Amino acid sequence: MRKGIHPENYRMVAFKDMSNGDVFLTKSTANSKETIDVDGVEYPLIKLEISRTSHPYYTGKMKLVDSAGRIDKFKSKYAKFKK
């Protein structure tokens, strides 16, 4: 393996799924200004919108996520074309 091409700052980081609150720990080089306390230990926090615990492919459940009222905006925009 070549020396000097891999990052040196691997550390434990907490990833939090914001849709369901699930937190998991893994090694990462991702930077974060926020921290979270997990089992009495403080870790850097990376927030995720979706993870394996909330993704429909892995859970088998379809879930409609309407961020910022996109469906309502679409319906109101095209309501004038409805017969």
C-alpha positions as CSV (number, residue, x, y, z in Angstrom):
1,M,0.0,0.0,0.0
2,R,1.3,3.5,-0.9
3,K,2.2,5.7,2.0
4,G,0.8,9.3,2.4
5,I,-2.4,8.9,0.3
6,H,-4.8,7.8,3.0
7,P,-6.3,10.2,5.6
8,E,-4.8,10.0,9.1
9,N,-7.7,11.5,11.1
10,Y,-10.1,8.5,11.3
11,R,-12.1,8.7,14.5
12,M,-15.4,7.5,15.8
13,V,-18.3,9.7,14.6
14,A,-22.0,9.5,15.4
15,F,-24.4,9.6,12.5
16,K,-28.1,10.5,13.3
17,D,-31.0,9.8,11.1
18,M,-33.2,12.9,11.5
19,S,-36.3,11.2,10.2
20,N,-36.5,8.7,13.0
21,G,-33.8,9.6,15.5
22,D,-31.7,6.5,15.1
23,V,-28.0,7.0,16.0
24,F,-25.1,4.8,14.9
25,L,-21.4,5.0,15.4
26,T,-18.7,4.3,12.8
27,K,-15.2,5.5,11.9
28,S,-15.1,8.5,9.6
29,T,-13.0,11.5,8.6
30,A,-16.1,13.7,8.2
31,N,-15.8,17.1,9.9
32,S,-18.6,18.4,12.2
33,K,-19.1,21.3,14.5
34,E,-21.8,19.6,16.5
35,T,-21.4,16.9,19.0
36,I,-23.7,14.3,20.7
37,D,-23.4,12.3,23.9
38,V,-23.8,8.5,23.3
39,D,-23.5,6.3,26.4
40,G,-21.6,8.9,28.3
41,V,-19.1,9.6,25.5
42,E,-19.1,12.7,23.3
43,Y,-18.8,12.2,19.6
44,P,-18.8,14.5,16.5
45,L,-22.3,14.5,15.0
46,I,-23.2,14.1,11.3
47,K,-27.0,14.5,10.6
48,L,-28.5,12.4,7.8
49,E,-32.0,12.8,6.2
50,I,-32.2,9.1,5.5
51,S,-30.4,5.9,6.6
52,R,-30.8,2.2,6.5
53,T,-33.3,2.4,9.3
54,S,-35.7,4.7,7.4
55,H,-35.0,4.0,3.7
56,P,-38.0,2.2,2.1
57,Y,-35.8,-0.3,0.4
58,Y,-34.4,-1.6,3.7
59,T,-37.6,-1.2,5.8
60,G,-40.1,-2.5,3.3
61,K,-42.4,0.4,4.1
62,M,-43.2,3.2,1.7
63,K,-43.2,6.6,3.4
64,L,-44.3,9.8,1.8
65,V,-42.0,12.7,2.8
66,D,-43.4,16.0,1.8
67,S,-40.6,18.5,2.4
68,A,-41.7,22.2,2.1
69,G,-45.2,21.3,0.9
70,R,-44.1,20.3,-2.6
71,I,-47.3,18.3,-3.3
72,D,-49.5,21.2,-2.2
73,K,-47.5,23.6,-4.4
74,F,-47.9,21.3,-7.4
75,K,-51.6,20.8,-6.9
76,S,-52.3,24.6,-6.5
77,K,-50.1,25.4,-9.6
78,Y,-51.9,22.9,-11.9
79,A,-55.4,23.2,-10.4
80,K,-56.4,25.6,-13.2
81,F,-55.9,22.9,-15.8
82,K,-58.3,20.5,-13.9
83,K,-61.6,20.0,-15.7
